């Protein structure tokens, strides 16, 4: 019996460590070897194809002016960069404000049917070979479009994933601290993924696709950006990560708002697993399968299950071997206990701005895994609609 518990414990520990650390270390080693023994190939041309900057927005009037100014200031020929906004369902006057800008094309209908419906409808008006998607509340880097266009010079690239950056503060709340550190590590993994073979999905803050590869996504899809980009990868194209093309936004206003956002994403993640069955088939594309399992599936499914079981079985092993014997299981149990105590402290001080941001990392990891459980049950109940309530962002 104890042998079985030990085996289960070490398997669970291996899953957690591999998901959060091992996979990143493995990628770094492989990419380092790859760069050492292969010649770098920079495919550059001077072409400047026409590009559409596509923004699906719902009641984003407060962001319109800054977003339009940011979009119009991007370093790309003005006559080749088209601006398309779809504001379906908005009742705050954002479509009227956008109409005052002659450079902006606005599609608007009274009925609100969710972001993916707006994207499916808006894509019918896109006539350029490349379309760049971004959010209304994010500011793009000046050379964003040029960096994306350059990545598409590689014919194997069907989608380009930009980088999401959280606005830095010297002192921040639990939401801001945890989210910022998480996205730095996530950006590192995306970069390694891309250099190994392909990035695993793209984030809606900033990504682009070849217009010819667009396929309408199911109208009840919760993670439209992930579904769209992953299906392009499943079709045999690569998703290239381009950190020079980045979108900046503030963190969630507080942990409650961040949890609300994470639960929505978690429900969409579960839905995506059922709809992207080809990605789970090692015989369809083994490299994509390996990356998808390592980067997404384990984090979404295995780790949230493993963490509570790991603590439970660790407790059983400590009690079996006796307390204060200073064995390995006792040290691991102490480490886990400290981790959860830090998460508890993060919850108690979640509204306080702190300079030691790493203090909130355990709390953010705990929140992410809690969100997966809550998102799973919401998905089963069918209570997550495509009409999301946008999480409030910090000032």
C-alpha positions, 0 to 999 in steps of 0.5 A, spaced: 500 500 500 505 504 501 509 503 495 503 504 491 502 511 495 509 513 493 509 511 486 503 516 485 506 521 489 512 521 485 508 521 479 504 527 481 510 531 483 513 529 476 507 532 473 507 539 476 515 540 476 515 538 469 509 542 467 512 549 471 519 548 470 522 541 466 518 543 460 522 550 459 528 547 461 528 542 456 526 547 451 532 551 453 537 546 452 534 543 445 534 550 442 541 552 445 543 545 441 539 547 435 542 554 435 549 551 436 549 546 430 545 550 425 546 556 421 541 562 422 536 563 416 533 570 417 528 571 411 528 578 409 524 582 404 523 589 402 515 587 401 510 591 404 503 588 403 497 591 405 495 589 412 488 590 416 488 591 423 482 588 426 479 590 433 472 587 435 470 591 441 464 592 445 463 598 449 470 600 449 468 608 448 473 610 454 479 607 450 477 609 443 481 615 442 488 612 445 487 606 441 486 610 435 491 615 436 496 609 437 494 605 431 495 611 426 502 612 429 504 605 427 510 605 423 507 602 416 505 605 410 498 609 411 495 607 405 497 600 406 494 599 413 487 598 413 483 599 420 477 595 421 473 596 428 467 591 429 462 594 435 456 589 435 452 590 440 455 597 443 450 602 446 455 607 449 456 611 443 463 608 441 461 606 434 459 614 433 466 616 436 469 612 431 465 614 425 469 621 426 475 618 424 476 618 416 481 612 416 477 607 420 472 603 417 466 601 422 461 595 422 456 595 427 449 592 428 445 593 434 445 585 436 450 583 441 452 576 439 459 575 442 466 577 440 467 570 435 461 572 431 463 579 430 470 576 428 466 572 423 462 577 420 468 582 420 472 577 416 468 578 410 470 585 409 477 583 410 481 584 403 488 584 405 493 578 405 494 579 412 490 581 418 492 583 425 487 582 431 488 586 437 484 588 443 481 595 444 484 596 451 491 595 448 497 599 446 501 596 440 509 597 439 511 602 434 514 597 429 509 591 431 506 591 424 513 591 420 515 585 425 509 581 424 509 582 416 517 580 416 515 573 420 510 572 414 516 572 409 517 564 411 511 561 407 511 555 413 508 561 418 501 561 417 500 565 424 504 570 428 503 571 435 505 577 439 507 578 446 503 581 451 506 585 456 503 588 463 505 595 465 510 595 470 509 598 477 514 599 482 509 597 487 503 593 485 497 589 488 497 581 488 493 581 481 498 585 478 504 582 481 502 575 479 500 576 472 506 580 470 511 575 473 507 569 470 506 573 463 514 574 463 515 566 464 509 565 459 513 569 454 519 565 455 516 559 453 512 562 447 519 564 445 522 557 446 516 553 443 517 558 437 524 556 436 523 549 437 517 548 432 511 552 433 508 556 438 502 553 442 496 558 440 496 565 440 493 570 445 488 575 443 491 581 445 495 581 439 496 576 433 495 575 426 494 570 420 494 569 413 487 571 411 487 565 406 487 561 412 481 563 416 476 559 417 469 561 421 470 558 428 464 555 431 459 561 434 459 558 441 467 558 442 470 561 448 477 562 446 476 564 439 484 566 438 486 560 441 482 556 436 483 560 430 491 559 431 491 552 433 487 550 427 492 553 423 497 549 426 493 543 425 493 544 418 500 544 418 503 551 418 507 554 424 505 559 429 511 564 430 512 568 436 515 575 435 516 579 441 518 585 438 510 585 436 507 587 443 501 589 446 501 593 453 496 593 458 495 594 465 493 588 470 487 586 472 484 591 477 484 586 483 484 578 484 477 578 484 477 581 477 483 576 475 479 570 477 473 572 473 477 572 467 481 566 469 475 562 470 472 564 463 479 562 460 478 555 463 471 554 461 474 555 454 480 551 455 476 545 457 471 546 450 478 547 446 480 540 448 474 537 446 474 541 439 482 540 437 482 533 438 487 533 432 492 536 436 492 530 441 493 525 436 501 524 436 500 521 429 497 527 426 503 531 428 508 529 433 511 535 435 505 539 435 502 534 440 508 534 444 508 541 445 500 541 446 501 536 451 507 539 455 505 547 455 497 546 455 494 540 456 498 538 463 497 545 466 489 545 464 488 538 466 493 534 470 496 540 474 490 542 477 488 535 479 495 533 481 496 539 486 491 537 492 492 530 491 500 531 491 499 534 498 494 529 501 499 523 499 505 527 502 501 528 508 500 520 508 507 519 507 509 524 513 504 520 518 507 513 516 514 515 517 513 519 523 514 526 524 520 530 525 525 525 522 527 530 517 526 525 511 525 527 504 517 527 504 517 531 511 521 536 507 517 536 501 511 537 505 514 543 509 515 546 502 508 545 500 505 548 506 509 554 506 507 555 499 500 554 501 501 559 507 504 564 502 498 563 498 494 565 504 498 571 505 497 573 498 489 573 499 490 577 506 494 582 503 491 582 496 489 589 496 496 592 498 501 594 493 508 591 495 515 592 492 517 585 493 512 582 487 515 575 487 511 574 494 504 574 490 507 568 485 504 562 490 497 566 490 497 567 483 499 560 481 493 558 486 488 562 483 490 559 476 489 552 478 482 554 482 480 557 476 481 551 472 476 547 477 471 553 477 471 553 469 471 546 468 464 546 472 462 552 469 463 548 462 459 542 464 453 547 466 454 550 460 453 557 464 459 561 460 456 565 454 460 568 448 458 575 451 463 576 456 463 581 461 470 584 461 474 584 467 476 591 470 483 593 469 487 597 474 488 605 472 
